[in-house]
Every structure is written in structure tokens, then in C-alpha cells.
């Protein structure tokens, strides 16, 4: 059962939401009326989700996002707020929130979105998604944003990447390049680290897109 920490300075809203979540298959492991309490509870309880308002007494919910993820790395933070500000949306995403939902969302949709986030996804209220897409469209029109990234790969790494793209194993690549299999694996690991990628397939797709190699 997904363990949830509910944080809101309005007692009636907080207790009502907690009760509704309990009835929807969630385990509300704690409640907090301010961000400071949320950080302490998150550290103690290590919840799966933290449902957090932005505007609260003391430090804001926005300021608490990084603090919560620092003391409870496994917790996904979902902002549940009345703010429809693009600035708040972007700030929360930048801080590491996995969801941004407005408080007038139907409870059935809220429960669905929270389950989705708990499963590793993300959730943004449709209206706010439209605003986010507008912002991204503006960025995409900016010439600097469209400038292709320049990967800092060495000649040897690009050579290894070409062989990876051809479908060769690390052992086969090592035989062709006269290096050990472990050295090949180290090159592949360095390539993924430099490009911020997670698999050989992603590295190949990146290289093709950036015209480093041709399949």
C-alpha cells in the first residue's frame, strides 16, 4: 500500500484529504501543517509520496521540496495547490517535484494521478500542462536552444560507439580494436555518463541524431 504524507496548513482540507486517501487504498502515514513539520515527518516516516501545498506559514512548500527529497530520497513530492502560476509550476519542477495538481481536481483524478506518480510516473493538471507546453514552444523557437549539443566524446569513444551501433558485443569490439573486453565496457560506461544516458540503445540513437555515426 502506498504510504502518503499529507501537508497543508488548512486543517479541514488536510484532514478531509487524508480521510479520502485512506478510503481510496492509500496509507496516510502522517500529516503536517507546515513545511518544517513536513521535512521532519518525511525523514522519520520515509513515505512513498508527499502531497504538499505551496503557500504555507514559515518556509514555503516550494522551498521544502529539495529538503524533503534530501532527507527522504525515495519520496516523490506532488504539489497540490491553488496556484495556477507558470512561475510556480516551473519552480516546482526545477526543485524536483514529480507532480503539480490544482486543488479543484476531482478526487478520482487525484487518486489516479497519485497512484501514477507512486508507480514512477509524473502528473500535471491538464490546464497546467498546456501552459508548460506553451513555455516549451517558446524555448524551442529560441536559436540557442535549437543548437545541437556537442558531445565531449574522444575519438576512441566514437569508434567504440560505431561498433556498438553495428551490434557487436564488448568482446567482439575488444578483438577488433585490440583492447580488453573490460576496457571496452569502461569506454561504454564513460560514453553513457558523458551523454547522460542509461543504455547502449540510447547512446546509439543519440549518436545517430547528432550525426556522429550512420547506421
MOPE-V620865 format. One record per run of one state. SS is the DSSP state (helix for helix, strand for strand, loop for the rest). FROM is the first residue (numbers start at 1). TO is the last residue. If there is no record, write none. Layout:
# MOPE-V620865
ss->SS from->FROM to->TO
ss->SS from->FROM to->TO
This chain:
# MOPE-V620865
ss->loop from->1 to->2
ss->strand from->3 to->7
ss->loop from->8 to->10
ss->helix from->11 to->22
ss->loop from->23 to->26
ss->strand from->27 to->32
ss->loop from->33 to->34
ss->helix from->35 to->45
ss->loop from->46 to->48
ss->strand from->49 to->52
ss->loop from->53 to->60
ss->helix from->61 to->71
ss->loop from->72 to->75
ss->strand from->76 to->81
ss->loop from->82 to->85
ss->helix from->86 to->95
ss->loop from->96 to->98
ss->strand from->99 to->102
ss->loop from->103 to->106
ss->helix from->107 to->118
ss->loop from->119 to->122
ss->strand from->123 to->124
ss->loop from->125 to->125
ss->helix from->126 to->140
ss->loop from->141 to->142
ss->helix from->143 to->146
ss->loop from->147 to->154
ss->helix from->155 to->165
ss->loop from->166 to->169
ss->helix from->170 to->177
ss->loop from->178 to->180
ss->helix from->181 to->195
ss->loop from->196 to->199
ss->helix from->200 to->209
ss->loop from->210 to->215
